[in-house]
């Protein structure tokens, strides 16, 4: 019994040690290598803020915040690193206006399955958004950052994901 408890304790210890904010290439069970992401997922190339963002089955983004200049350009590539099917664990990134209520938006999004969880009638609250992605899929969007400085929340609009922590802030300066 002592050996079984030791094995469980060691297993739990090592299963909790692998979570880091830096993304690296990983091999899945089939041996395929995931997309390699840069060590710093935010860079500026020719005046464009380039963002490499990921989401996963734990309902987490790899970025909690990043800074962009007012009126600048953003090129965001979003990768769904999860393994669960899109119908159960799809992910997207939705950038909301500074005055949007993210809770109200997410609640409305949960009822918008036929529109990939982008609620109809909220266009004036959306700065930009990616497609809803299944496991292993990616989408790249480009958009102009609002001129008004402030905090612009981004979230995954799949039901309950924002409330589980899949959100962050784009700080416009």
SERO-4910 file (N, C-alpha, C, O; in steps of 0.05 Angstrom, whole numbers):
BEGIN
 pado doro    nc1    nc2    nc3   cac1   cac2   cac3    cc1    cc2    cc3    oc1    oc2    oc3
  Unk    A     16    -24      0      0      0      0     17     25      0     11     45    -13
  Unk    A     40     24     15     58     46     17     69     53    -11     72     76    -17
  Unk    A     75     32    -27     86     37    -54     65     49    -73     72     66    -89
  Unk    A     40     41    -70     19     52    -87     15     82    -80     13     98    -99
  Unk    A     15     89    -55     12    117    -47     36    134    -57     32    156    -66
  Unk    A     60    123    -55     83    137    -65     81    141    -95     88    163   -105
  Unk    A     72    121   -110     69    123   -139     49    145   -146     54    161   -164
  Unk    A     27    145   -132      6    165   -137     17    193   -132     12    212   -147
  Unk    A     31    197   -109     42    223   -102     62    232   -123     62    256   -131
  Unk    A     80    214   -132     99    222   -153     86    229   -179     93    248   -192
  Unk    A     65    213   -187     51    218   -211     37    246   -210     38    261   -230
  Unk    A     24    252   -188     11    278   -185     31    301   -186     26    322   -197
  Unk    A     54    297   -173     75    317   -173     84    323   -201     85    347   -209
  Unk    A     91    303   -217    101    307   -244     80    317   -263     86    331   -282
  Unk    A     55    309   -259     34    318   -277     28    348   -273     18    361   -292
  Unk    A     35    359   -251     30    388   -246     54    405   -253     52    430   -252
  Unk    A     77    393   -260    101    409   -264    106    417   -292    124    434   -297
  Unk    A     91    408   -311     97    414   -339     83    438   -350     87    444   -374
  Unk    A     68    453   -335     53    476   -346     70    501   -345     77    510   -323
  Unk    A     77    512   -367     92    537   -368     80    556   -388     66    547   -406
  Unk    A     86    581   -386     75    601   -404     90    602   -430     81    614   -450
  Unk    A    114    590   -432    129    589   -457    121    565   -473    121    542   -463
  Unk    A    114    570   -498    106    548   -515    130    536   -529    149    550   -537
  Unk    A    130    510   -532    151    495   -547    138    475   -565    114    471   -563
  Unk    A    153    464   -583    142    443   -600    137    418   -583    153    411   -566
  Unk    A    115    405   -589    108    380   -574    101    359   -595     90    365   -616
  Unk    A    106    334   -588     98    312   -605     73    300   -593     71    296   -569
  Unk    A     53    294   -611     29    281   -601     34    251   -602     55    241   -610
  Unk    A     13    235   -595     16    206   -595     24    195   -622     37    174   -623
  Unk    A     16    208   -644     22    198   -671     50    206   -679     60    198   -700
  Unk    A     63    223   -663     90    232   -669     91    258   -685    113    267   -691
  Unk    A     69    270   -691     69    295   -706     78    317   -688     72    318   -664
  Unk    A     92    336   -700    101    359   -684     82    382   -687     74    389   -710
  Unk    A     74    394   -665     57    418   -666     72    441   -677     97    440   -680
  Unk    A     58    462   -684     70    487   -694     89    498   -673     82    500   -649
  Unk    A    114    504   -681    133    516   -663    127    546   -660    125    560   -680
  Unk    A    123    555   -636    118    583   -631    143    597   -621    159    584   -607
  Unk    A    146    622   -627    169    637   -617    169    638   -587    148    637   -574
  Unk    A    192    642   -575    194    644   -546    178    668   -536    165    666   -515
  Unk    A    180    690   -551    164    714   -544    141    715   -564    145    720   -588
  Unk    A    116    710   -556     94    709   -574     84    735   -585     66    736   -601
  Unk    A     96    758   -576     89    784   -586    114    798   -597    134    800   -582
  Unk    A    113    807   -622    136    821   -633    125    843   -652    102    844   -658
  Unk    A    143    860   -660    136    881   -679    153    877   -704    177    877   -703
  Unk    A    139    874   -727    153    869   -753    142    890   -772    119    891   -778
  Unk    A    160    908   -782    153    929   -801    129    945   -790    111    952   -806
  Unk    A    129    952   -765    108    968   -753     83    953   -746     64    966   -735
  Unk    A     81    928   -752     57    912   -746     63    895   -721     83    882   -719
  Unk    A     44    896   -702     47    879   -678     38    851   -686     15    847   -693
  Unk    A     56    832   -684     51    804   -692     47    788   -666     65    788   -648
  Unk    A     24    775   -664     17    760   -640     12    731   -647     -3    725   -665
  Unk    A     26    713   -633     22    684   -636      7    675   -611     19    674   -590
  Unk    A    -18    668   -614    -34    660   -591    -43    631   -593    -49    622   -615
  Unk    A    -45    618   -571    -55    590   -570    -78    588   -550    -80    604   -531
  Unk    A    -95    568   -554   -115    560   -535   -113    530   -532   -103    516   -550
  Unk    A   -123    519   -510   -120    491   -505   -145    479   -491   -163    494   -484
  Unk    A   -145    453   -487   -167    440   -474   -171    447   -445   -191    440   -433
  Unk    A   -152    460   -433   -154    470   -405   -168    497   -404   -170    510   -383
  Unk    A   -176    507   -428   -190    533   -431   -172    555   -421   -180    572   -404
  Unk    A   -148    556   -432   -128    577   -426   -116    587   -452   -110    572   -470
  Unk    A   -111    613   -453    -95    625   -474    -66    626   -464    -61    626   -440
  Unk    A    -47    627   -482    -19    630   -474    -12    658   -466      9    663   -454
  Unk    A    -29    678   -472    -24    706   -465    -47    717   -448    -71    713   -455
  Unk    A    -40    729   -426    -60    742   -410    -63    772   -417    -84    784   -412
  Unk    A    -42    783   -430    -44    811   -439    -21    817   -458      0    803   -458
  Unk    A    -25    837   -474     -3    848   -490    -10    877   -496    -33    886   -494
  Unk    A     11    892   -505      9    921   -509     12    927   -539     29    915   -552
  Unk    A     -5    945   -549     -4    954   -576     -7    984   -577    -20    996   -560
  Unk    A      3    997   -598     -1   1026   -601    -28   1032   -612    -39   1018   -629
  Unk    A    -40   1054   -603    -66   1063   -613    -64   1068   -643    -45   1080   -652
  Unk    A    -84   1058   -657    -85   1061   -686    -66   1043   -702    -65   1045   -726
  Unk    A    -51   1026   -688    -32   1008   -701    -45    984   -714    -70    981   -713
  Unk    A    -29    968   -727    -39    944   -740    -31    919   -723     -9    919   -711
  Unk    A    -49    899   -722    -43    874   -708    -47    851   -728    -67    851   -743
  Unk    A    -29    833   -729    -32    808   -743    -31    785   -723    -10    780   -712
  Unk    A    -54    773   -718    -56    752   -697    -59    725   -711    -77    722   -727
  Unk    A    -43    706   -703    -47    679   -711    -54    663   -687    -40    663   -667
  Unk    A    -78    650   -688    -88    635   -665    -87    605   -672    -97    597   -694
  Unk    A    -76    589   -654    -74    561   -657    -90    547   -635    -86    552   -612
  Unk    A   -108    528   -643   -121    512   -623   -104    487   -618   -102    470   -636
  Unk    A    -91    486   -595    -72    464   -589    -87    441   -575    -74    422   -567
  Unk    A   -113    443   -572   -128    422   -559   -131    397   -576   -123    397   -600
  Unk    A   -141    377   -564   -146    351   -577   -175    344   -579   -183    326   -594
  Unk    A   -192    357   -562   -220    351   -561   -235    361   -586   -226    381   -598
  Unk    A   -257    348   -594   -271    357   -619   -282    385   -616   -288    395   -595
  Unk    A   -284    399   -639   -293    426   -641   -321    430   -628   -326    450   -614
  Unk    A   -339    411   -631   -366    413   -620   -365    413   -590   -384    424   -577
  Unk    A   -345    401   -578   -343    400   -549   -324    421   -537   -327    429   -514
  Unk    A   -304    429   -553   -283    446   -542   -271    464   -564   -246    466   -567
  Unk    A   -288    477   -580   -279    496   -600   -268    521   -586   -276    528   -564
  Unk    A   -250    535   -600   -238    559   -589   -237    581   -611   -233    575   -634
  Unk    A   -239    606   -602   -235    629   -619   -223    651   -602   -220    647   -578
  Unk    A   -217    673   -614   -209    697   -600   -226    720   -610   -227    725   -634
  Unk    A   -240    733   -591   -257    756   -598   -247    780   -582   -246    779   -558
  Unk    A   -240    801   -597   -231    826   -584   -255    844   -582   -268    850   -602
  Unk    A   -261    853   -557   -284    870   -552   -276    899   -550   -253    906   -544
  Unk    A   -295    917   -556   -291    945   -552   -286    951   -523   -293    936   -505
  Unk    A   -274    974   -517   -267    982   -490   -292    984   -472   -290    979   -448
  Unk    A   -315    991   -483   -339    995   -467   -357    970   -466   -379    971   -455
  Unk    A   -349    949   -479   -366    924   -480   -366    911   -452   -346    911   -438
  Unk    A   -388    899   -445   -391    883   -421   -386    854   -429   -402    841   -442
  Unk    A   -363    843   -422   -355    817   -431   -373    795   -420   -378    775   -434
  Unk    A   -384    798   -396   -403    779   -385   -429    777   -401   -439    756   -407
  Unk    A   -440    801   -409   -464    802   -425   -458    790   -453   -474    775   -463
  Unk    A   -435    797   -464   -427    787   -490   -425    756   -490   -436    743   -507
  Unk    A   -411    746   -470   -406    717   -468   -433    702   -464   -436    680   -475
  Unk    A   -451    713   -449   -477    700   -444   -492    699   -470   -505    679   -477
  Unk    A   -492    721   -485   -506    722   -512   -492    703   -531   -506    689   -547
  Unk    A   -466    701   -530   -451    684   -548   -458    654   -544   -459    639   -563
  Unk    A   -463    647   -519   -470    619   -513   -495    609   -527   -498    585   -532
  Unk    A   -512    628   -534   -537    621   -548   -535    624   -578   -554    620   -593
  Unk    A   -511    630   -588   -507    635   -617   -492    613   -631   -474    617   -647
  Unk    A   -499    588   -625   -486    565   -637   -486    566   -667   -466    559   -680
  Unk    A   -509    574   -679   -511    574   -708   -493    595   -721   -490    595   -746
  Unk    A   -481    613   -705   -463    634   -716   -435    630   -704   -421    650   -700
  Unk    A   -428    605   -698   -402    599   -685   -397    615   -660   -374    624   -655
  Unk    A   -418    620   -645   -417    633   -618   -408    662   -620   -396    673   -602
  Unk    A   -414    675   -643   -412    704   -646   -440    715   -647   -454    711   -667
  Unk    A   -449    728   -625   -478    735   -624   -485    757   -644   -471    776   -648
  Unk    A   -508    753   -656   -520    773   -675   -528    798   -659   -538    795   -637
  Unk    A   -523    821   -671   -531    846   -657   -509    857   -640   -514    878   -626
  Unk    A   -486    845   -638   -464    855   -621   -441    865   -638   -419    869   -628
  Unk    A   -445    869   -664   -423    877   -682   -409    903   -672   -384    905   -675
  Unk    A   -424    921   -661   -412    946   -652   -394    942   -627   -379    961   -620
  Unk    A   -395    919   -615   -378    913   -592   -353    896   -599   -337    890   -581
  Unk    A   -351    888   -624   -329    870   -632   -309    886   -649   -316    899   -669
  Unk    A   -284    886   -640   -262    898   -655   -253    880   -677   -249    888   -700
  Unk    A   -250    854   -670   -241    834   -690   -246    806   -677   -248    804   -653
  Unk    A   -247    785   -694   -248    758   -683   -238    738   -703   -239    742   -727
  Unk    A   -228    715   -692   -220    693   -709   -244    675   -714   -265    679   -703
  Unk    A   -239    655   -731   -259    634   -734   -259    616   -710   -240    617   -694
  Unk    A   -281    601   -706   -282    581   -685   -266    557   -696   -271    547   -717
  Unk    A   -246    548   -680   -227    528   -690   -230    502   -675   -236    501   -651
  Unk    A   -226    480   -689   -225    453   -678   -196    447   -671   -178    463   -675
  Unk    A   -191    423   -661   -164    415   -653   -144    416   -676   -149    406   -698
  Unk    A   -121    428   -671   -100    429   -691   -104    451   -712    -87    454   -730
  Unk    A   -126    466   -711   -131    486   -732   -119    513   -723   -115    518   -700
  Unk    A   -114    530   -744   -104    557   -739   -119    577   -757   -131    569   -777
  Unk    A   -119    602   -748   -131    623   -764   -114    648   -759   -105    653   -737
  Unk    A   -110    664   -780    -96    689   -779   -114    712   -786   -128    711   -807
  Unk    A   -115    733   -770   -131    757   -775   -113    781   -773    -92    781   -760
  Unk    A   -120    802   -788   -107    827   -786   -128    849   -780   -149    848   -792
  Unk    A   -121    867   -762   -140    888   -756   -126    913   -747   -103    912   -738
  Unk    A   -140    936   -749   -130    961   -739   -139    965   -711   -163    962   -704
  Unk    A   -121    972   -694   -126    977   -665   -142   1003   -663   -136   1022   -677
  Unk    A   -161   1004   -645   -176   1030   -640   -156   1052   -633   -135   1048   -622
  Unk    A   -164   1077   -639   -148   1100   -633   -149   1108   -603   -131   1121   -593
  Unk    A   -170   1100   -590   -174   1106   -561   -157   1088   -544   -160   1063   -545
  Unk    A   -140   1100   -527   -124   1084   -508   -143   1071   -488   -164   1082   -482
  Unk    A   -134   1048   -477   -150   1035   -457   -146   1005   -458   -129    995   -473
  Unk    A   -161    991   -442   -160    961   -440   -182    950   -457   -206    956   -453
  Unk    A   -175    932   -476   -194    919   -493   -193    889   -487   -173    876   -493
  Unk    A   -214    879   -476   -214    851   -468   -217    833   -492   -231    839   -511
  Unk    A   -203    810   -491   -207    789   -511   -215    764   -496   -207    759   -473
  Unk    A   -230    747   -510   -241    723   -497   -247    701   -518   -248    707   -542
  Unk    A   -251    677   -508   -262    656   -525   -292    656   -520   -301    655   -497
  Unk    A   -308    657   -542   -337    660   -539   -351    633   -538   -376    633   -537
  Unk    A   -337    611   -540   -349    584   -537   -362    583   -509   -351    594   -490
  Unk    A   -385    571   -506   -400    572   -480   -382    565   -456   -369    544   -455
  Unk    A   -382    583   -437   -369    581   -411   -339    584   -411   -327    585   -390
  Unk    A   -326    586   -434   -297    587   -435   -287    613   -422   -267    612   -408
  Unk    A   -300    636   -428   -291    661   -416   -293    659   -385   -275    667   -371
  Unk    A   -315    648   -376   -319    646   -347   -300    627   -334   -295    628   -310
  Unk    A   -289    608   -349   -269    589   -339   -241    601   -339   -222    588   -330
  Unk    A   -238    625   -351   -212    638   -350   -200    643   -378   -177    653   -379
  Unk    A   -214    637   -399   -203    640   -426   -208    669   -435   -226    674   -451
  Unk    A   -191    687   -424   -195    716   -430   -168    730   -425   -150    719   -412
  Unk    A   -166    754   -435   -142    770   -431   -148    799   -438   -171    806   -444
  Unk    A   -127    815   -438   -130    844   -444   -109    853   -464    -85    848   -461
  Unk    A   -119    867   -485   -102    881   -504   -100    909   -493   -121    924   -494
  Unk    A    -77    918   -484    -74    945   -474    -66    964   -497    -45    960   -509
  Unk    A    -82    983   -502    -77   1002   -524    -66   1027   -511    -78   1040   -494
  Unk    A    -42   1035   -521    -28   1059   -509    -24   1080   -531    -13   1101   -526
***
